[in-house]
Amino acid sequence: MRRNSLRVYVILLSLSQSGCASVGALAETFLVERETVTKGSFNTLQIGLSKAETLRRVFLLGASTVNAIPPTNFKASHEDTSGLSNLAQLDGIQLTDDGGRAITFYLLDGNVSSVFRSVPSDSEFRGIEGVTSAELQNRLRAALLADHDLVARPIVRAEENSAHRSDGAGLERLSKFDAWEFHIRTDLPRGSLYRVYFRDDRLARVEYLRQRVGLD
């Protein structure tokens, strides 16, 4: 597998250096398997299943945890900050840089209820606990415009909006959401990511993403 991965990488690198316009599409073909299913079934996930049966089959596939996807889902950056206007509707939002460092802001009743940092606090966000979502929106927009490496994404409270294989109450927590995601870590070479979407409490779409080869 390692030898094949290296061979694919060399081919793509050569195409890129030669100015091949479709190298991005070729990279997708070689390296990533993507599926979107809206009819029939995919890996036992039958379109039209109830949420309860979907969750049961997800665990049979090998998922250990299923997480809710926020109903308002966006990525805000210096190029587009419009998603921040939905801040008051969210459980929280996470600000990350290209090094993986993060500041997570949780919201309750329209105010910042708690903040978790993976690095020491930046002066820009010191004392932000308790401020309104409108004030947080202004500060996030300023941060994104000032630092082009920053990205903000909505989040839900994972401990309150996820289901675990051994947890009988998981369906009750997930049922209020119409989009879930989960990983199957046994899919080679590095696992796969599923996203499932519901309409009228029935499974309407399955999205699947798996890296075909490992490059390390």
Backbone as a ProteinNet text record, in pm:
[ID]
protein_1_A
[PRIMARY]
MRRNSLRVYVILLSLSQSGCASVGALAETFLVERETVTKGSFNTLQIGLSKAETLRRVFLLGASTVNAIPPTNFKASHEDTSGLSNLAQLDGIQLTDDGGRAITFYLLDGNVSSVFRSVPSDSEFRGIEGVTSAELQNRLRAALLADHDLVARPIVRAEENSAHRSDGAGLERLSKFDAWEFHIRTDLPRGSLYRVYFRDDRLARVEYLRQRVGLD
[TERTIARY]
83.2	0	86	193.1	279.8	344.5	390.4	453.1	353	231.6	128.4	93.2	86.2	54.3	159.9	285.5	395	389.3	356.3	348	239.2	122.6	14.2	55.5	122.5	166.9	262.3	356.4	453.2	383.8	285.1	209.5	140.1	71.9	-1.5	92.4	206.2	303.6	355.9	385.1	435.3	333.1	205.2	99.9	85.2	95.3	82.4	193.5	316.5	430.7	428.3	359.7	351	236.3	160.1	52.2	-77.4	-97.2	-222.3	-340.1	-438	-548.4	-639.7	-645.8	-740.9	-676.3	-560.9	-493.3	-577.5	-656.9	-742.8	-844.4	-905.1	-1001.5	-934.2	-812.9	-739.5	-704.9	-668.6	-636.6	-756.7	-875.7	-997.2	-1018.8	-997.7	-1020.7	-926.3	-798.7	-699.3	-709.9	-730.1	-708.5	-835.3	-948.7	-1068.4	-1186	-1255.7	-1380.6	-1496	-1584.6	-1700.5	-1828	-1927.8	-2057.5	-2166.7	-2267.8	-2387.8	-2507.3	-2588.2	-2698.7	-2830	-2924.8	-3058.4	-3168.3	-3129.4	-3225	-3161.6	-3243.8	-3190.3	-3122.2	-3003.6	-2933.3	-2784.3	-2713.1	-2566.8	-2518.6	-2448.2	-2394.1	-2499.8	-2612.9	-2728.4	-2811.9	-2768.7	-2846.4	-2946.3	-3067.6	-3173.7	-3244.5	-3251.2	-3325	-3470.1	-3521.6	-3657.3	-3663.4	-3548.1	-3547.7	-3584.6	-3642.4	-3666.8	-3535.4	-3536.8	-3415.5	-3370.5	-3465.4	-3430.4	-3361.2	-3415	-3354.8	-3222.5	-3214.2	-3087	-2978.4	-3009.2	-2908.9	-2867.5	-2963.3	-2930.2	-2833.5	-2858.7	-2772.7	-2636.6	-2635.1	-2507.1	-2415.3	-2469	-2387.4	-2346.1	-2431.9	-2395.2	-2281.8	-2275.3	-2165.7	-2030.3	-2035.2	-1911.2	-1884.2	-1977.6	-1958.9	-1965.7	-1881.9	-1887.6	-1960.9	-1957.1	-2023.2	-2086.1	-2205	-2274	-2298.4	-2255.6	-2267.9	-2369.4	-2441.3	-2534.8	-2458.2	-2510.7	-2459	-2550.4	-2494.8	-2580.4	-2679.1	-2803	-2901.5	-2861.7	-2786.9	-2730.9	-2582.7	-2543.2	-2405.3	-2337.8	-2221.9	-2151.1	-2003.7	-1924.4	-1784.3	-1761.2	-1725.5	-1698.7	-1548	-1506.2	-1364.8	-1355.4	-1233.1	-1218.4	-1287.5	-1308.3	-1372.7	-1524.4	-1582	-1727.5	-1761.4	-1807.6	-1844.7	-1996.2	-2072.4	-2217.9	-2280.2	-2218.4	-2275.1	-2283.4	-2201.4	-2200.9	-2332.5	-2412	-2540.8	-2636.4	-2605.6	-2689.7	-2644.9	-2553	-2489	-2589.3	-2691.2	-2785.9	-2862.9	-2865.9	-2941.2	-2857	-2728.1	-2636.2	-2613	-2570.3	-2520.4	-2383.2	-2306.9	-2172.1	-2103.2	-1982	-1902.7	-1755.9	-1680.3	-1538.7	-1453.7	-1354.3	-1260	-1128.9	-1082.4	-959.5	-864.3	-734.2	-635.3	-580.1	-488.5	-438.5	-341.9	-311.5	-228	-309.5	-442.8	-529.1	-562.4	-512.6	-546.7	-688.6	-756.7	-898.8	-940.9	-1041.1	-1115.4	-1262.4	-1327	-1466.3	-1553.6	-1655.8	-1748.1	-1883.6	-1933.6	-2067.2	-2164.3	-2287.1	-2388.2	-2508.3	-2567.6	-2688.3	-2772.4	-2898.8	-2991	-2935.3	-2865.3	-2817.4	-2689.2	-2624.4	-2498	-2391.3	-2264.8	-2154.5	-2152	-2176.1	-2184.6	-2050.6	-1967.7	-1836.5	-1744.9	-1615.4	-1513.3	-1406.1	-1365.9	-1258.4	-1150.4	-1025.3	-913.7	-810.3	-756.5	-646.6	-512	-513.9	-392.7	-427.1	-327.8	-357.1	-442.6	-524.1	-621.4	-554.8	-608.7	-569.5	-638.1	-570.7	-627.5	-762.2	-778.8	-901.8	-1024.5	-1003.9	-1116.7	-1110.5	-1027.7	-1026.7	-1154	-1207.7	-1326.3	-1451.7	-1454.4	-1570	-1686.4	-1661.7	-1771.4	-1879.3	-2004	-2115	-2158.5	-2077.9	-2118.2	-2229	-2300	-2410.6	-2357.8	-2444.4	-2405.1	-2373.9	-2440.4	-2413	-2271.5	-2228.1	-2092.1	-1990.3	-2019.2	-1929.9	-1921	-2033.2	-2034.2	-1940.4	-1946	-1859.2	-1711.4	-1680.1	-1540	-1488.4	-1573.4	-1532.9	-1509	-1597.8	-1581.7	-1450.9	-1420.5	-1296	-1174.5	-1181.9	-1070.6	-1049.4	-1158.2	-1148	-1090.6	-1131.8	-1082.6	-936.5	-894.3	-755.9	-658.7	-705.2	-617.7	-680.5	-621.6	-679	-660.9	-589.7	-574.6	-687.2	-772.4	-878.3	-1005.3	-1072.9	-1201.3	-1293.7	-1421	-1520.2	-1628.9	-1663.6	-1767.6	-1861.7	-1991.6	-2086.5	-2064.8	-2097.1	-2086.8	-2209.8	-2230.4	-2330.4	-2257.3	-2325.1	-2264.5	-2257.4	-2136.1	-2118.9	-2174.3	-2150.5	-2193.5	-2345.3	-2414.8	-2560.1	-2627.9	-2550.5	-2609.4	-2536.1	-2507.9	-2442.4	-2498.4	-2470.3	-2513.7	-2393.9	-2384.2	-2276.5	-2336.6	-2259.1	-2308.5	-2366.8	-2307.9	-2352.4	-2455.5	-2504	-2590.6	-2733.7	-2822.7	-2960.6	-3038.2	-2987.7	-3060.4	-3016.2	-2926.7	-2870.9	-2972.1	-3068.3	-3167.3	-3247.4	-3280.8	-3358.1	-3281.1	-3149.8	-3069.5	-3055.9	-3040.4	-3017.2	-3144.5	-3257.9	-3380.8	-3425	-3381.2	-3421.4	-3339.3	-3236.4	-3151.6	-3180.9	-3170.4	-3196.2	-3068	-2954.2	-2826.9	-2731.6	-2668.3	-2571.8	-2444.8	-2336.2	-2214.7	-2145.4	-2070.1	-1999.2	-1883.2	-1787.4	-1670	-1675	-1629.6	-1606.1	-1455.4	-1392.6	-1245.7	-1185.1	-1266.6	-1214	-1204.4	-1257.8	-1243.8	-1101.3	-1033.2	-892.7	-883.2	-775.5	-661.2	-671.7	-761	-766.1	-907.3	-997.1	-1134.3	-1215.5	-1343.5	-1434	-1526.1	-1579.5	-1672.6	-1807.1	-1912.2	-2048.4	-2122	-2207.3	-2304.6	-2441.2	-2538.7	-2673.1	-2770.2	-2865.6	-2960	-3102.8	-3190.1	-3328.3	-3425	-3538.5	-3649.6	-3776.4	-3852.6	-3974.2	-3943	-3828.5	-3784.7	-3751.3	-3728.3	-3688.8	-3555.6	-3474.1	-3343.2	-3361.4	-3300.2	-3318.1	-3188.9	-3073.6	-2947.2	-2833.7	-2744	-2623.8	-2502.9	-2408.2	-2282.4	-2168.5	-2077.1	-1968.2	-1836.8	-1735.1	-1603.1	-1496.7	-1411.6	-1303.1	-1178.6	-1067.6	-939.4	-897.8	-869.8	-838.1	-702	-602.8	-467.4	-408.8	-309.6	-238.2	-107.6	-75.7	45.5	161.3	143.7	254.7	321.4
-121.1	0	125.1	125.2	241.8	271	164.1	182.7	238.6	184.6	235.2	379.1	413.2	550.1	645.5	608	694	711.9	604.6	611.9	709.9	703.1	795.9	938.8	959.2	1093.2	1150.3	1067.4	1112.9	1150.2	1069.5	1099.4	1234.3	1255.3	1380.8	1499	1481.5	1589.7	1625.8	1526.1	1550.2	1625.6	1583.6	1652.2	1796.7	1816.4	1951.5	2041.1	1988.8	2068.4	2096.5	2010.1	2030.3	2123.2	2167.7	2262.7	2200.5	2075.2	2007.7	2073.3	2123.6	2198.4	2110.6	1981.2	1893.5	1811.9	1856.4	1777	1763.9	1867.7	1858.7	1746.9	1737.3	1630.6	1494.6	1486.8	1360.8	1319.7	1417.7	1387.1	1327.9	1385.7	1332.2	1187.1	1161.4	1027.1	925.8	961.7	869.6	851.7	959.7	958.8	951.3	993.1	1005.5	934.8	856.4	796.4	874	924	999.6	936.4	928.4	878.7	966.5	995.9	1062.6	982.8	934.6	845.1	907.1	917	968.5	868.7	758.5	652.2	517.4	419.4	286.7	281.4	221.6	207.8	215.4	236.8	237.6	173	61.9	-8	-28.9	-81.9	-115.6	5.4	126	244.9	272.5	230.6	237.9	372.9	441.1	567.3	540.3	623.1	606.5	546.5	502.4	445.3	550.6	504.6	593.8	628.9	729.1	766.4	654.7	588.5	480.1	365.7	326.8	215.9	258.3	381.9	431.6	423.5	468.8	466.3	323.1	232.1	91.6	37.6	67.2	17.3	86.2	212.7	284.1	215.4	176.1	106.2	-32.1	-98.5	-227.5	-213.4	-98.4	-73.2	-60.5	-29	-18.3	117.1	211	342.6	329.7	400.6	401.5	523.3	634.4	758.2	823.4	876.4	950.9	1091.3	1191.4	1330.4	1404.6	1495.6	1580.5	1686.8	1720.7	1832.9	1951.6	2068.5	2184.2	2210	2246.9	2275.9	2393.4	2486.5	2596.7	2568.3	2526.1	2482.5	2573.5	2627.3	2718.1	2721.1	2781.6	2809.8	2956.7	3031.5	3174.1	3197.2	3284.1	3318.4	3464.2	3510.5	3649.1	3672.6	3565.7	3578.9	3592.3	3536.2	3539.5	3525.2	3630.6	3628.7	3627.6	3609.8	3623.7	3520.9	3401.3	3299.5	3340.7	3437	3480.5	3545.5	3585.9	3647.4	3548.1	3417.7	3313.9	3277.5	3351.9	3314.1	3292.3	3374.9	3366.1	3234.2	3162.9	3037.2	2915.5	2936.2	2824.1	2787.8	2662.1	2619.5	2679.1	2696.2	2748.2	2762.2	2816.4	2834.4	2816	2758.8	2731.7	2807.5	2876.6	2952.5	2875.8	2840.1	2762.4	2831.5	2802.2	2850.6	2731.6	2757.6	2649.3	2557.7	2589.7	2501.8	2411.9	2419.4	2334.2	2389.1	2508	2568.3	2624	2619.2	2653	2727.7	2813.2	2873.5	2840.1	2779.7	2737.8	2822.9	2882.8	2968.6	2898.8	2876.7	2820	2930.5	2919.3	3022.2	2966.5	3050.7	3013.8	3139.1	3132.4	3245.8	3373.4	3358.5	3475.5	3535.5	3470.5	3521.1	3412.5	3455.4	3360.4	3302.5	3172.1	3109.4	3053.3	3007.2	2953	2954.9	2953	2957.6	2855.1	2777.8	2680.7	2710.4	2712.3	2748.7	2637.1	2611.4	2516.6	2585.9	2719.5	2799.5	2910.9	2976.8	3090.6	3195.4	3260.8	3355	3468.7	3499.4	3620.2	3739.1	3853.2	3970.8	4007.7	3975.7	4010.4	3942.8	3826.8	3752.2	3737.8	3812.8	3809.7	3875.1	3814.3	3870.1	3862.9	3769.2	3763.9	3685.8	3608.4	3537.1	3635.5	3605.4	3690	3792.7	3817.9	3917.9	3860.7	3945.5	3902.1	3836.3	3759.4	3696.5	3802.2	3918.1	4025.7	4078.9	4094.2	4140.9	4035.8	3908.7	3801.7	3802	3822.4	3827.5	3936.3	4053.9	4164.7	4130.9	4068	4036.1	3925.3	3827.1	3719.8	3773.9	3860.4	3917.5	3996.6	4073.2	4150.2	4058.2	3949.6	3854.5	3788.1	3747	3681.8	3775.8	3900.5	3996.1	4032.6	4023.5	4059	3944.4	3820.9	3703.9	3606.1	3596.2	3515.1	3365.4	3325.4	3183.1	3131.8	3221.5	3181.7	3139.8	3040.4	2993.3	2970.5	3004.4	2983.2	2889.7	2789.5	2693	2672.4	2652.7	2625.5	2487.2	2471.2	2342.6	2321.9	2198.3	2167.2	2116.5	2112.6	2057.6	1906.2	1857.2	1716.6	1622.7	1653.6	1562.3	1554.3	1655.9	1659.4	1622.1	1612.2	1592.6	1485.1	1374.9	1262.6	1132.7	1024.4	892	798.8	714.5	616.4	476	384.6	249.5	187.7	219.1	159.7	244.9	349.9	447.8	434.7	388	367.8	496.1	609.1	735.8	818.7	764.9	843.5	888.5	802.7	838.7	960.8	967.7	1081.9	1211.9	1207.8	1328.9	1365.8	1264.3	1291.2	1321.2	1275.7	1279.8	1421.4	1522.1	1659.2	1719.2	1645.3	1693.7	1616	1684.7	1621.9	1592.7	1603.1	1568.7	1514.7	1400.8	1337.4	1304.6	1283.9	1234.3	1135.3	1044.4	943.4	888.3	828.5	769	617.3	549	404.6	385.4	360.7	360.4	233.6	131.2	5.8	8.2	110.9	122.4	163.1	81.5	108.8	213	295.6	283.5	367.1	469.6	560.7	586.2	493.7	512.2	592.2	605.4	677.8	767.6	867.4	961.3	950.6	935.5	935.5	1058.9	1114.9	1213.7	1167.9	1167.6	1125	1239.6	1256.6	1367.8	1313.2	1374	1328.2	1435.4	1389.2	1477.7	1413.2	1487.6	1434.7	1308.4	1312.1	1203.4	1073.7	1081.3	965.2	993.8	891.1	907.7	949.4	1063.4	1118	1120.7	1127.1	1134	1077.6	1005	953.2	1006.1	1065.6	1109.6	1029.7	986.7	898	951.7	952.6	1001	909	856.5	767.9	795.4	812.2	825.5	690.7	682.2	553.3	500.9	589.4	548	642.8	595.1	680.3	725.2	853.6	907.6	917	869.7	879.9	745.4
0	0	0	77.3	85.3	-49.9	-120.8	-250.5	-350.8	-352.1	-442	-411.6	-282.8	-242.1	-293.4	-279.8	-323.9	-474.3	-547.9	-692.8	-735.3	-669.6	-700.7	-672.2	-559.6	-521.1	-625.4	-674.6	-773.8	-903.5	-945.8	-1067.2	-1055.1	-941.9	-922.3	-915	-849.3	-839	-977.1	-1059.9	-1194.6	-1278.6	-1267.4	-1341	-1296.2	-1165.3	-1110.9	-1162.1	-1161.2	-1204.3	-1354.2	-1429.2	-1573.3	-1610.8	-1509.7	-1534.4	-1577	-1542.7	-1579.7	-1508.2	-1582.4	-1522.6	-1441.4	-1473.3	-1405.6	-1294.8	-1245.5	-1143.4	-1017.3	-986	-867.8	-881.2	-999.4	-1022.8	-1020.4	-1076.2	-1074.5	-932.3	-850.1	-710.6	-639.9	-667.4	-607.5	-650.6	-781.5	-833.2	-771.2	-761.7	-709.4	-558.6	-487.9	-344.1	-260.9	-313.8	-231.9	-298.5	-222.4	-267	-204.6	-288.3	-241.1	-296.1	-212.7	-255.7	-195.1	-274.3	-224.5	-273.8	-180.7	-213.4	-166.8	-258.3	-224.2	-260.7	-324.3	-357.5	-328	-294.9	-267.8	-132.1	-127.5	0.3	-21.3	87.8	86.4	215.5	202.9	320.2	429.1	389.8	474.8	515.8	481.7	516.7	404.9	426.3	325.6	333.7	220.7	217.1	259.2	349	400.9	539.8	593.4	728	832.9	941.9	1055.6	1122.5	1206.1	1278.8	1371.9	1435.1	1527.6	1454.4	1340.2	1265.4	1202.1	1159	1105.3	1211	1331	1437.6	1469.7	1470.9	1498.3	1393.4	1266.8	1160.2	1159	1197.9	1207.8	1307.6	1421.1	1520.2	1470.8	1394.5	1337.1	1235.4	1168.6	1075.1	1146.4	1276.2	1351.6	1413.6	1400.2	1462.5	1614.3	1684	1829.7	1882.9	1806.1	1846.8	1724.6	1742.1	1636.9	1689.8	1614.4	1656.9	1572.4	1634.1	1561	1483.8	1368.1	1290	1316.8	1345	1375	1262.4	1296.1	1192.5	1104.5	1161.6	1084.7	1068.3	949.2	927.4	824.9	858.8	769.8	808	723.5	754.3	726.6	831.1	814.9	810.5	720.1	707.2	664.1	638.5	594	460.5	382.3	252.4	263.8	368.9	385.7	533.7	594.8	736.5	756.2	648.3	657.2	751.3	762.6	849.4	994.6	1034.4	1174	1214.3	1116.7	1149.7	1214.9	1204.5	1265.6	1407.1	1462.7	1588.6	1701.7	1710.2	1821	1821.3	1707.2	1697.3	1735.7	1763.8	1781	1927	1948.2	2079.2	2105.8	1997.9	2013.4	1880.3	1883.7	1763.3	1799.3	1706.2	1731.9	1630.9	1682.4	1600.7	1596.8	1476.7	1463.7	1367.1	1383.9	1287.3	1210.4	1116.4	1033	1106.5	1232	1314	1405.5	1393.7	1474	1611.2	1644.2	1773.6	1768.4	1881.9	1880.4	2005.8	1987	2097.2	2073.1	2170.8	2158.1	2248.6	2189.5	2263	2270	2389.8	2406.6	2444.1	2391.4	2409.8	2484.1	2566.8	2639.6	2658.9	2616.2	2628.7	2566.8	2453.5	2381.5	2432.1	2529.6	2583.8	2581	2585.8	2594	2734.8	2746.2	2878.1	2924.6	2830.4	2867.2	2746.4	2774.4	2668.9	2702.3	2603.1	2620	2517	2562.8	2476.6	2472.9	2353.5	2342.3	2357.7	2360.2	2379.8	2478.1	2537.1	2625.9	2556	2633.4	2578.3	2502.3	2382.4	2311.3	2377.8	2376.1	2441.2	2379.8	2252.2	2182.1	2243.4	2307.5	2362.3	2513.8	2580.2	2725.9	2779.7	2884.7	2948.1	2864.9	2768.6	2679.4	2738.6	2844.7	2909.5	2954.4	2919.3	2960.5	2858.7	2754.7	2655.7	2567.7	2498.7	2413.3	2285.9	2221	2094.6	1988.2	1996.2	1900.5	1917.1	2042.5	2068.2	2024.2	2050.6	2005.9	1853.7	1788.2	1641.9	1590.6	1651.5	1610.2	1631	1742.6	1771.8	1680.5	1651.8	1561.3	1420.5	1375	1240.8	1232	1335.7	1336	1334.2	1409.9	1414.5	1279.2	1213.1	1083.3	976.9	980.3	881.7	905.5	1031.1	1064.5	1041.3	1054	1042.7	943.3	825.6	718.9	740.4	843.6	875.7	964.9	1012.8	1104.9	1030.9	1087.5	1035.2	1153.8	1139.3	1245.2	1193.4	1275.8	1239.2	1357.4	1330.7	1439	1496.9	1623.4	1690.7	1778.2	1819.4	1920.9	2043.6	2155.6	2276.2	2261.6	2238.2	2202.3	2308.4	2435.3	2541.5	2552.3	2500.5	2509.2	2377.6	2270.5	2138.2	2058.9	2125.6	2059.9	2116.5	2044.8	2088.9	2086.8	2187.8	2196.6	2188.7	2136.4	2113.4	2240.2	2354.2	2480.9	2553.8	2487.1	2552.9	2501.5	2583.9	2541.7	2522	2572.8	2562.1	2442.3	2360.9	2251.1	2149.2	2116	2015.3	2058.2	2184.1	2234.1	2213.5	2232.8	2214.6	2067.2	1981.4	1839.8	1762	1811.3	1731.7	1695.1	1770.5	1738.4	1625.3	1579.5	1470.7	1342.7	1229.4	1099.9	1022.9	1089.2	1024.8	1131.2	1100.2	1191.8	1114.4	1188.5	1125.5	1217.7	1157	1234.7	1152.3	1222.6	1159.3	1173.6	1069.8	1076.8	1067	1178.8	1183.5	1125	1102.8	1048.6	896.2	831.1	686	652	575.1	541.3	429.9	425.4	516.7	643.9	641.6	757.2	805.9	777.9	821.1	720.7	748.6	659.3	741.4	675	736.5	665.6	743.9	692.1	745.1	659.6	704.5	654.9	744.2	706.6	734.3	643.2	650.5	643.3	721.9	732.4	684.2	630.8	596.3	648.9	726.7	789.6	870.2	941.2	1029.4	955.9	825	746.2	676.6	665	601.3	455.8	419.4	284.5	204.3	271.5	197.5	282.2	217.2	281.3	204.4	274.7	214.7	276	192.1	235.1	180.2	263.9	223.3	281.3	192.7	238.7	156.9	226.4	157.8	103.9	-25.8	-87.1	-44.5	-33	-0.7	102	177.1	270.6	208.7	226.5	165.7	262	386.3	479	496.8
[MASK]
++++++++++++++++++++++++++++++++++++++++++++++++++++++++++++++++++++++++++++++++++++++++++++++++++++++++++++++++++++++++++++++++++++++++++++++++++++++++++++++++++++++++++++++++++++++++++++++++++++++++++++++++++++++++

